[in-house]
Amino acid sequence: IAAMAYKYSVGQPFMYPQNHLNYAENFLYMMFGVPCEPCKVNPVLAKALDRIFILHADHEQNASTSTLRLAGSSGANPFACIAAGIACLWGPAHGGANEEALNMLKEIGTPDRIPEFIEGVKAKKYKLMGFGHRVYKNYDPRAKLMRETCHEVLEALGLHDDPLFKLAMALEKIALEDDYFVSRKLYPNVDYYSGIVQKAIGIPVP
């Protein structure tokens, strides 16, 4: 449904799934394939997307799950329940966190502005998105795997020199070395890296 919604938004024909592809491969095929030419799904991107789906699904009783279950408890149909869960995910404090992390990077703009931004965060002038987690108080264990995935995707697509991604890696390095963030255990979380991965793959930001 998401792939078809994307195709509709860009005025391209729908692509139907292929039986020889797995779930993540089919999603990428349905998102980016076109009928007029063959589409070979990059295995590195498919692996990354598979990890994103798994790591975000394994998140216990979060806000969107609670919303979906609450809607279901009223006897609402499955489509309405799923829509309610997705609507909850839209918010910047939940599923929209990776989008907010990307917006933060755009706001910073260039690596030379990072020190000013860091000082602004400490002074509560700016908000640091994609760092720390309300559930994982010490370190988001999913972030380690997603960081690895992030570098694999950037390497596969030749994007290590892309300005946005260079900025993201520079901010990560400074935040991991700054006592203010380390003492508060504000480490990059899964949303920080998954936002970068999805941007690199080509999944549009709303």
N, C-alpha and C positions, 0 to 999 in steps of 0.2 A: 504494500500500500504506500509506504514512504517513497519507494523508488518510482512508482507510478505518479505520485503527487509531484515529485521533482520533474519528471518528464513532461507532465502537463504544464508545469510552471514555465518551462523553457520552450514550449511549443514543439517538442519532439515526439515521435511515435512511441508508444509503450513497447517495452521489450519483455518478452515472456521468459520464464525460467527455463533452464536447460537441465535435463535429468543427470547429466554427467558432472555437474558442478555441485559443490557443497553449499551450505547456507550463505556463508560470507561471500564466496565467489559469485553466487547467483545475485546477491544484493549489488555487488559492484558491476556485474554484467548488466543488470536491469537499470542501474543508474547511468552508466557511461557508455554502454554499447549502442550502436546505431545499425539499422537494417542494411545500409548500403555498403558496409565493410565488415570484415571479420573482427571479432573482439577477443583478444587474449588477455585474460585477467592476470595481473601481476601477482605472483604467489606471496611476495613480501607484504603487499597491501592487503591481500585476503587474510593472511595470518594476523596482521595487525588489527583488522576489523573484527576478526573472530575473538581476539583477546579483549577488545573493547566491549563487545557484547557480553562475554563471560564475566569480566571483572565488574561491569556495571550491574549485571543481574545479581551477582552474589553480594547483596547489600542488605539482607535481612528486612526488618520491618521499618522501612523508611517512609518518607512523606507520601510519595506517589503510590506505594504499595498499600499504605493505610487508606488513602483516598479511594483507590480502586475497590478495596474490600468493603469500605463503608457504603460505596455506591451499590455494590453487589448485595449487601445485606438488605437493601430496600426492595430487592427483586427486579432491579433494572436489568435491561438486556446486556449481553456481553459487550456489544459495540459501545454502548453508553458508558459502561464501566471502564473500558480501556481508554475512551476519550477523556474521562474524568482524570484517570491516572496520568495521561499525557499532558493534560492542561496543568496539572500540579507540577509536573517535571519542567514546565516552561519557565518557572520562576528562577531568578538568579541565585537564590539560596539553595537550589536543588539541582535539577538537570541542566539549568541554564548557566551553571557555574563555569563550564568550559567556554561558553560564549563570552561571559564576563571577563574571563582571563584573557581571551583574545582582544577584547575591547580595551582592556588595561594596557596591553602591549602596544596597541595602536596609539593610545593616548600618550604613552612614554615616547614613542616615535623613534628615537635613536639611542644607541648605547651610552653616548656621552651625557644623556639626561637621567641615567639610572641613579647616580648618587643623589641628585636633587629629589628624585622620586622616593628613594629610600628614606631620606630625611623627612620628606613630607608624610610618609607612612608613620614614622615614629612620632611625628607631631600631630597625627590623626587628621592630617589635611587630605591625604589620599587613602584609598582603600586597597589593600593588597588582596587580589583575587587569585585563587588556585593554590593557596598556601594554608597549611593547617587543616584540621578537620574536626567537626563536632563529635564524631563517634570515635575516630582513631586519634586519641589524645596525644600519643607519643609520635607515631609515624604511620602514615597510611601504607600498609603492606602492599597494596595493589600498585602503588606509585613506582616501586622498584622495577617491577616487570614492565610497567607502561613507559618508564624512562628508557629502558632497553629497547622497547618497541619503537619509541619515538626516534631514536638514533638509527635504527634499522631502516625505517621509512625514509628519513632524510637522506641517508646514504644511497638507498635504492633509487630515489628520485633526483639525486644530485642537488639537493636543496640546502646543504650545509652553509652555503654562502648567501642564501636568501636573506635580505635585511631583517625581516620579521623573525625568522628562526634564529638568526645570529643574536638578535636582541633577547629572545627568550632564553637562550643558553647563557648569555651574559648575566641576565637577571638571576637565573637559577644559581650560578656560581657565586655571585655576590651575596645573595640571601643565605646560602649555605655556610658562608664564612663569617657573616656578621653576628656578633654576640647577641644583639637585640632579638634576632629571629631564632637563633639556636637556643637561647635560654628559654624562649617561649614555645619552643618546639614547633615553630611555624615553617615546616618543611614543605616543599612542593608536593601537592597531592595528585591523585589520579586525574582530576579534572584539568589540571595544568597541562599535563602531557597529552591527554586524549584530545584536548582542544587543538593542540598543535598538530597532532596526527591527522585528525579529521580535516583540518584546514589544508594540510599537505596533500591528502588524498583527493581533495576537490569537493568534499561535502560542503554545501553552501551554509553560511551563517545566516540565520533568519534576519 
